Amino acid sequence: MHEPTVTAGQSTSDDDLIARIAGGDRLAMQVLYGRHHVRVYRFVLRFVRNEATAEDLISEVFLDVWRQANRFEGRSAVTTWLLSIARFKALSTLRRRSDEELDDAQAESIVDESDDPEVAVQKKGKSDALRRCLTALSVEHREVIDLVYYHEKSVEEVAAIVGIPEPTVKTRMFYARKRLAELLKAEGVDRGWP
């Protein structure tokens, strides 16, 4: 009997794609990549804040998926697994960066990207204020907000991705929302976090 093939338009579950990838199915890998690379890229970019680095990390993430698909046990959603791999790689990259010392020439070449007063006055939109407020949150709080609201992950999935207990995720969400509301109020945005 001839085994069916995966096509780009076909609705195949992520779990089925991983099983096919474990068997060496390159088309299944292309479909999985097409389905998830933008989400994973945006997630990584929020960590590393550099498009070229984020692109490199995405390649590494999906290379790991290709190599380790046979180890995927299905205890979490495929997207949770992808974001876990991406998070690990992004944090490893950030640790390597912080270990590198800046020399004087590098330090002098860093551009001051802070806004001048005129630009600051122009940024009155709620989305700009929200973006600024999100970046003012601690890394732990911003990460939880990002996973829950932008990646639509459940508390259980966030706990699995970040590697912390579910009650800790809930606590971080509580304090992140509270801090975000305070920051938005200071920005002059009447309505806080929904």
C-alpha positions as a Markdown table, in Angstrom:
| # | Residue | x | y | z |
|---|---|---|---|---|
| 1 | Met | 0.0 | 0.0 | 0.0 |
| 2 | His | 1.3 | 3.5 | -0.9 |
| 3 | Glu | 1.7 | 5.8 | 2.1 |
| 4 | Pro | 0.1 | 9.2 | 1.6 |
| 5 | Thr | 2.4 | 12.2 | 1.3 |
| 6 | Val | 2.1 | 15.6 | 3.0 |
| 7 | Thr | 1.3 | 18.6 | 0.8 |
| 8 | Ala | 1.6 | 22.2 | 1.8 |
| 9 | Gly | -2.2 | 22.7 | 1.6 |
| 10 | Gln | -3.1 | 19.6 | 3.5 |
| 11 | Ser | -4.2 | 19.9 | 7.1 |
| 12 | Thr | -1.9 | 17.5 | 8.9 |
| 13 | Ser | -1.4 | 17.7 | 12.7 |
| 14 | Asp | 1.9 | 18.9 | 14.1 |
| 15 | Asp | 2.3 | 15.6 | 15.8 |
| 16 | Asp | 1.9 | 13.7 | 12.5 |
| 17 | Leu | 4.5 | 16.0 | 10.9 |
| 18 | Ile | 7.0 | 15.3 | 13.7 |
| 19 | Ala | 6.5 | 11.6 | 13.3 |
| 20 | Arg | 7.1 | 11.9 | 9.6 |
| 21 | Ile | 10.2 | 14.1 | 10.2 |
| 22 | Ala | 11.5 | 11.4 | 12.5 |
| 23 | Gly | 11.3 | 9.1 | 9.5 |
| 24 | Gly | 13.3 | 11.5 | 7.3 |
| 25 | Asp | 10.4 | 13.2 | 5.5 |
| 26 | Arg | 11.8 | 16.5 | 4.2 |
| 27 | Leu | 8.4 | 17.7 | 2.9 |
| 28 | Ala | 6.9 | 17.3 | 6.4 |
| 29 | Met | 9.8 | 19.4 | 7.7 |
| 30 | Gln | 9.1 | 22.1 | 5.1 |
| 31 | Val | 5.4 | 22.1 | 6.1 |
| 32 | Leu | 6.3 | 22.4 | 9.9 |
| 33 | Tyr | 8.8 | 25.1 | 9.2 |
| 34 | Gly | 6.2 | 27.0 | 7.0 |
| 35 | Arg | 3.6 | 26.7 | 9.7 |
| 36 | His | 5.7 | 27.9 | 12.7 |
| 37 | His | 8.9 | 29.8 | 11.6 |
| 38 | Val | 7.3 | 33.2 | 11.9 |
| 39 | Arg | 6.0 | 32.6 | 15.4 |
| 40 | Val | 9.3 | 31.2 | 16.6 |
| 41 | Tyr | 11.3 | 34.0 | 14.9 |
| 42 | Arg | 9.2 | 36.7 | 16.6 |
| 43 | Phe | 9.6 | 34.9 | 20.0 |
| 44 | Val | 13.4 | 34.7 | 19.6 |
| 45 | Leu | 13.7 | 38.3 | 18.3 |
| 46 | Arg | 12.1 | 39.6 | 21.5 |
| 47 | Phe | 15.0 | 38.0 | 23.4 |
| 48 | Val | 18.0 | 38.8 | 21.2 |
| 49 | Arg | 16.7 | 42.1 | 19.6 |
| 50 | Asn | 18.8 | 41.4 | 16.5 |
| 51 | Glu | 17.2 | 40.2 | 13.2 |
| 52 | Ala | 20.3 | 38.4 | 11.9 |
| 53 | Thr | 20.9 | 36.6 | 15.2 |
| 54 | Ala | 17.2 | 35.7 | 15.3 |
| 55 | Glu | 17.4 | 34.2 | 11.8 |
| 56 | Asp | 20.5 | 32.2 | 12.8 |
| 57 | Leu | 18.7 | 30.9 | 15.9 |
| 58 | Ile | 15.6 | 29.9 | 13.8 |
| 59 | Ser | 17.9 | 27.8 | 11.6 |
| 60 | Glu | 19.4 | 26.1 | 14.7 |
| 61 | Val | 15.9 | 25.5 | 16.2 |
| 62 | Phe | 14.6 | 23.7 | 13.1 |
| 63 | Leu | 17.9 | 21.9 | 12.6 |
| 64 | Asp | 17.4 | 20.5 | 16.1 |
| 65 | Val | 13.8 | 19.5 | 15.3 |
| 66 | Trp | 15.1 | 17.6 | 12.2 |
| 67 | Arg | 17.8 | 15.9 | 14.3 |
| 68 | Gln | 15.6 | 15.2 | 17.4 |
| 69 | Ala | 12.2 | 14.5 | 16.0 |
| 70 | Asn | 12.5 | 10.9 | 17.0 |
| 71 | Arg | 12.9 | 12.0 | 20.6 |
| 72 | Phe | 9.7 | 14.0 | 20.8 |
| 73 | Glu | 7.5 | 12.2 | 23.3 |
| 74 | Gly | 4.3 | 14.2 | 22.7 |
| 75 | Arg | 3.9 | 15.2 | 26.4 |
| 76 | Ser | 3.4 | 18.8 | 25.3 |
| 77 | Ala | 2.2 | 20.5 | 22.1 |
| 78 | Val | 4.7 | 20.7 | 19.2 |
| 79 | Thr | 4.6 | 24.5 | 19.5 |
| 80 | Thr | 5.5 | 24.3 | 23.2 |
| 81 | Trp | 8.5 | 22.1 | 22.2 |
| 82 | Leu | 9.6 | 24.5 | 19.5 |
| 83 | Leu | 9.4 | 27.5 | 21.8 |
| 84 | Ser | 11.3 | 25.6 | 24.5 |
| 85 | Ile | 14.1 | 24.9 | 22.1 |
| 86 | Ala | 14.1 | 28.5 | 20.8 |
| 87 | Arg | 14.1 | 29.9 | 24.4 |
| 88 | Phe | 17.1 | 27.7 | 25.3 |
| 89 | Lys | 19.0 | 28.8 | 22.2 |
| 90 | Ala | 18.2 | 32.5 | 22.7 |
| 91 | Leu | 19.2 | 32.5 | 26.4 |
| 92 | Ser | 22.5 | 30.6 | 25.5 |
| 93 | Thr | 23.2 | 33.3 | 22.9 |
| 94 | Leu | 22.6 | 36.1 | 25.4 |
| 95 | Arg | 24.8 | 34.4 | 28.0 |
| 96 | Arg | 27.6 | 34.2 | 25.4 |
| 97 | Arg | 27.1 | 37.8 | 24.5 |
| 98 | Ser | 27.3 | 39.0 | 28.1 |
| 99 | Asp | 30.5 | 37.0 | 28.6 |
| 100 | Glu | 32.2 | 38.9 | 25.7 |
| 101 | Glu | 33.9 | 42.0 | 26.7 |
| 102 | Leu | 33.5 | 45.3 | 24.8 |
| 103 | Asp | 36.7 | 46.9 | 23.7 |
| 104 | Asp | 36.9 | 50.7 | 23.6 |
| 105 | Ala | 36.4 | 50.9 | 19.8 |
| 106 | Gln | 33.2 | 48.8 | 20.1 |
| 107 | Ala | 31.9 | 50.8 | 23.0 |
| 108 | Glu | 32.4 | 54.1 | 21.1 |
| 109 | Ser | 30.7 | 52.7 | 18.0 |
| 110 | Ile | 27.4 | 51.9 | 19.8 |
| 111 | Val | 24.8 | 54.3 | 18.6 |
| 112 | Asp | 22.6 | 56.0 | 21.3 |
| 113 | Glu | 19.1 | 55.1 | 20.1 |
| 114 | Ser | 17.3 | 57.0 | 22.9 |
| 115 | Asp | 14.6 | 59.4 | 21.7 |
| 116 | Asp | 15.1 | 63.1 | 21.7 |
| 117 | Pro | 12.3 | 65.2 | 23.2 |
| 118 | Glu | 10.6 | 65.9 | 19.8 |
| 119 | Val | 10.4 | 62.2 | 19.0 |
| 120 | Ala | 9.1 | 61.4 | 22.5 |
| 121 | Val | 6.3 | 63.9 | 22.1 |
| 122 | Gln | 5.3 | 62.3 | 18.8 |
| 123 | Lys | 4.9 | 58.8 | 20.4 |
| 124 | Lys | 1.5 | 59.2 | 22.0 |
| 125 | Gly | -0.2 | 56.2 | 20.5 |
| 126 | Lys | -1.4 | 53.5 | 22.9 |
| 127 | Ser | 0.4 | 50.7 | 21.0 |
| 128 | Asp | 3.7 | 52.6 | 21.3 |
| 129 | Ala | 3.1 | 53.2 | 25.0 |
| 130 | Leu | 2.3 | 49.6 | 25.5 |
| 131 | Arg | 5.4 | 48.5 | 23.7 |
| 132 | Arg | 7.6 | 50.8 | 25.8 |
| 133 | Cys | 5.9 | 49.6 | 29.0 |
| 134 | Leu | 6.4 | 46.0 | 28.0 |
| 135 | Thr | 10.1 | 46.5 | 27.6 |
| 136 | Ala | 10.3 | 48.1 | 31.0 |
| 137 | Leu | 9.1 | 44.9 | 32.7 |
| 138 | Ser | 11.6 | 42.5 | 34.1 |
| 139 | Val | 12.8 | 39.7 | 31.8 |
| 140 | Glu | 10.8 | 37.1 | 33.7 |
| 141 | His | 7.5 | 39.1 | 33.6 |
| 142 | Arg | 7.9 | 40.1 | 30.0 |
| 143 | Glu | 8.6 | 36.5 | 29.0 |
| 144 | Val | 5.4 | 35.3 | 30.7 |
| 145 | Ile | 3.3 | 38.1 | 29.1 |
| 146 | Asp | 4.8 | 37.3 | 25.7 |
| 147 | Leu | 4.0 | 33.6 | 25.9 |
| 148 | Val | 0.5 | 34.0 | 27.2 |
| 149 | Tyr | -0.8 | 37.0 | 25.2 |
| 150 | Tyr | 1.3 | 36.9 | 22.0 |
| 151 | His | 1.8 | 33.2 | 21.6 |
| 152 | Glu | -1.5 | 32.2 | 23.3 |
| 153 | Lys | 0.1 | 29.6 | 25.6 |
| 154 | Ser | -1.7 | 28.2 | 28.6 |
| 155 | Val | -0.3 | 28.5 | 32.1 |
| 156 | Glu | 0.7 | 24.8 | 31.9 |
| 157 | Glu | 2.5 | 25.3 | 28.6 |
| 158 | Val | 4.3 | 28.4 | 29.9 |
| 159 | Ala | 5.5 | 26.5 | 32.9 |
| 160 | Ala | 6.8 | 23.8 | 30.6 |
| 161 | Ile | 8.6 | 26.3 | 28.3 |
| 162 | Val | 10.2 | 28.3 | 31.0 |
| 163 | Gly | 10.8 | 25.4 | 33.4 |
| 164 | Ile | 9.0 | 26.8 | 36.4 |
| 165 | Pro | 6.0 | 25.6 | 38.4 |
| 166 | Glu | 2.5 | 26.7 | 37.3 |
| 167 | Pro | 1.8 | 28.7 | 40.5 |
| 168 | Thr | 5.0 | 30.7 | 39.7 |
| 169 | Val | 3.6 | 31.5 | 36.3 |
| 170 | Lys | 0.4 | 32.7 | 37.8 |
| 171 | Thr | 2.3 | 34.9 | 40.3 |
| 172 | Arg | 4.4 | 36.4 | 37.6 |
| 173 | Met | 1.3 | 37.1 | 35.5 |
| 174 | Phe | -0.3 | 38.8 | 38.4 |
| 175 | Tyr | 2.7 | 41.1 | 39.2 |
| 176 | Ala | 3.4 | 41.7 | 35.5 |
| 177 | Arg | -0.2 | 42.9 | 34.8 |
| 178 | Lys | 0.0 | 45.1 | 38.0 |
| 179 | Arg | 3.3 | 46.6 | 36.9 |
| 180 | Leu | 2.1 | 47.1 | 33.4 |
| 181 | Ala | -1.0 | 48.9 | 34.5 |
| 182 | Glu | 1.2 | 51.2 | 36.6 |
| 183 | Leu | 3.6 | 51.9 | 33.7 |
| 184 | Leu | 0.7 | 52.6 | 31.3 |
| 185 | Lys | -0.9 | 55.0 | 33.8 |
| 186 | Ala | 2.5 | 56.8 | 34.1 |
| 187 | Glu | 2.5 | 57.0 | 30.2 |
| 188 | Gly | -0.9 | 58.7 | 30.3 |
| 189 | Val | -2.8 | 55.7 | 29.0 |
| 190 | Asp | -6.1 | 55.6 | 30.9 |
| 191 | Arg | -7.0 | 52.0 | 30.3 |
| 192 | Gly | -4.5 | 49.6 | 31.7 |
| 193 | Trp | -4.0 | 45.9 | 30.9 |
| 194 | Pro | -7.2 | 44.2 | 29.7 |
